[in-house]
Amino acid sequence: MVLMEAVFSRRKRGRALLKQPNVKVGDVVVVRYYDAVVFRDLLQSSKVAPIAREAIGWLDFENGNYIRLIWERHAETIINEESKTRITGLAIRKSDIIEMRRIA
């Protein structure tokens, strides 16, 4: 089942769709996305803007609003079944994705 039919690519004005028909859940992907920036007690906020970040991991979930990327998981059960379910990753809103490409 092909899931990621389109990924948003940012331009100066508006968004253009990039076709990514070969990306599906379980694939290892590189995702470039805009991350929020927290700021506090500034005299001037005119230079504060979201920053571009990159993450690599397994595409675990995708729907119309966001993707879930897993970058750390147990390769095999260590102690019991519960230990296998512990994972680390990111949920990224699709509107913040700059680029996503399959690498494996």
PEWODA-V403583 format. One record per run of one state. SS is the DSSP state (H for helix, E for strand, C for the rest). FROM is the first residue (numbers start at 1). LEN is the number of residues. If there is no record, write none. Layout:
# PEWODA-V403583
ss,from,len
SS,FROM,LEN
SS,FROM,LEN
This chain:
# PEWODA-V403583
ss,from,len
C,1,5
E,6,5
C,11,4
E,15,5
C,20,8
E,28,8
C,36,15
E,51,12
C,63,3
E,66,8
C,74,7
H,81,4
C,85,2
E,87,7
H,94,3
E,97,6
C,103,2
